[in-house]
């Protein structure tokens, strides 16, 4: 059984929090990701990635997310509201350090951050 290896051996290195950010496909402006390692091939259901995701203050999504890969999320800093409506109202607020683990097919969100936040996420497919 072959295993897709997408993450190189990386020793500690300084991560710039000022460069290398992009808006992920399907996300609103004000939410940005920075891929730290790996790649996720959603079309073929393979791979894994580690990324940082950050919300600017007041930014929110309007609909739940669902995907076919496993997801682990660690709220490093700031605040994150889970379950707001399409206007950014309501939901349950969390502050870091907080952790979530989601199997494929789990509906989650929408999300909002009042003051901004940084998340560390790991996404992967089961071998």
N, C-alpha and C positions, 0 to 999 in steps of 0.2 A: 504494500500500500504506500503510494507516494504522498508526501506531505509538502504542501506549498509553503515555502519559507520566504517571507517578505520582510522580515526584520533583521537588519544587520546587527553585528556586535557593536555596541556603542558604549564607551566608557563615559564617565561624567564629563559633560561639557556645558558651557554657559548657554542658556536659552534666552534669546532676546525677546523681551515682552513688547518691543516697539516695532519689530519688522516681521514679515513673513505671514501676516494674517490675511484671510480672504473670507468672503461671505459664502457659506456652503450653499449648494444648489437648493432652491426651495425655501430658504430662510430669508427673513426681512433684513434690510440694512440695519446695522447696529448689533447684529449677532455675527461673530467671526470665529473661524477655526484656524488653528495652527497645527498641522500634522507633524508629530514628533517622530513617528516611525511607522513603517508598514504601509500597506495599501489594502483596500477593500474592493473586491470585484463583485458588486451586487448583482450584476446580470448573470454571472455564473455561480454565485453562492460560494465564493472562496475568499480566503485571505483574512487579514486582521490588521488593525491599526490602533495606534495610540494618538490621541490628540488633546489639545486644549481647546475649549470652547468658551468664549466670553460674551457676555451681554452688556451693552451700554445701559446706563440708567434709564428706566422707563420703557425699555423695549419689551415687546411681547409677541408671542405667536398666537394664532387665532383658531387653530384646529389641532386635535390630537395627532400624534405621530404613531406609526406602526411600521415595523421593518422585520425582515426575516433573518436577522443576525442577533446574537447575544450582545448585550450592552451592560457595561459596568460604569457607573458615574460617581465621581467623588467631587462634592462641592467644596472647593479649596477655600474660597473666600467670597464674601459678599452675601447677598440674599437671593433666593430663588422661590418664586411662587408657582405652585403646581395646581393645575385645574382651573385657571381663570377662564372667563368667557371670551367671546370673540371681540369684545371691547376692552379687554384687559382687566375686568373687574372680578372680584371674588378669588377663590382658590385658597390653598393652604401654604403659608410662608415658612421657609426653612432658612437657616444660616449655617455656614460651614463651621466645623467639619461635619458633613452629612454624606451618606452613601446610599446608592440605589443599585439594584441588580435586576435586569429584565431579560426574560427569555424571548426567543423569536415569537412574533405575533402578538405581543403585549401592547395594548393601546396605552399611551402615556402623554401627559400634557393636556392642554397647551401650557406654555411657560411664560413667566414674566419676571423681571427683576426691577425692583424699585430704585436701588442704588448702584446696580451693576454687580456682576459676579464673574468668577473664573471657575470652570469645571475641568477636571481631568477625566477623559473618557477612554475606555477600551472597548472596541467592537471586534467581534470574531464570529466565524461560522464553526459549528461543531464538526470535527473530523469523522 
